[in-house]
Amino acid sequence: MPNVIVQQLPKSPEATRDLVRRITEAFVDACQTPAEAVHVWIEEFPADRYAAGGKLLSDK
């Protein structure tokens, strides 16, 4: 069973649903995995808890 962990900034429920659907379809297509066997975890981090280039995203 594939387990996928996505770490991202918060997204709308619609965008998250679309992402999960696309990830699942990718495993179904590439690995002939049943959709029911694909598990996706979404971890969302607010902009004040994520940094790139030494700066919090909330400070950019």
C-alpha positions as CSV (number, residue, x, y, z in Angstrom):
1,M,0.0,0.0,0.0
2,P,1.5,3.3,-1.0
3,N,1.7,6.0,1.7
4,V,2.2,9.6,0.5
5,I,2.9,12.5,2.8
6,V,2.4,16.0,1.5
7,Q,3.8,19.0,3.4
8,Q,2.4,22.3,2.2
9,L,1.1,25.7,3.0
10,P,-2.6,25.7,3.7
11,K,-4.8,25.3,0.6
12,S,-8.5,25.4,0.0
13,P,-10.5,22.2,0.5
14,E,-11.1,22.1,-3.3
15,A,-7.4,22.3,-4.1
16,T,-6.6,19.7,-1.5
17,R,-9.2,17.3,-2.9
18,D,-7.9,17.8,-6.4
19,L,-4.3,17.1,-5.2
20,V,-5.3,13.9,-3.4
21,R,-7.3,12.8,-6.5
22,R,-4.3,13.4,-8.8
23,I,-1.8,11.7,-6.5
24,T,-4.1,8.7,-6.3
25,E,-4.6,8.6,-10.0
26,A,-0.8,8.7,-10.5
27,F,-0.3,5.6,-8.4
28,V,-3.2,3.8,-10.1
29,D,-1.7,4.6,-13.5
30,A,2.0,4.1,-12.8
31,C,1.9,1.2,-10.5
32,Q,-1.5,-0.5,-11.2
33,T,-2.3,0.1,-7.5
34,P,-6.0,0.0,-6.5
35,A,-7.1,3.5,-5.6
36,E,-8.4,2.1,-2.2
37,A,-4.8,1.1,-1.3
38,V,-3.3,4.6,-1.8
39,H,-3.1,6.6,1.5
40,V,-2.4,10.3,1.4
41,W,-1.6,12.4,4.5
42,I,-1.7,16.2,4.1
43,E,0.3,18.2,6.6
44,E,-0.3,21.9,6.4
45,F,2.0,24.5,7.9
46,P,1.0,28.2,8.2
47,A,3.3,30.8,6.6
48,D,4.7,31.7,10.0
49,R,5.9,28.2,10.6
50,Y,7.7,27.7,7.2
51,A,10.9,29.3,6.0
52,A,12.8,29.4,2.8
53,G,16.1,31.1,2.3
54,G,16.4,31.9,6.0
55,K,13.1,33.9,6.1
56,L,9.7,33.0,7.3
57,L,7.2,33.1,4.4
58,S,5.0,35.4,6.5
59,D,7.9,37.9,6.5
60,K,8.3,37.9,2.7
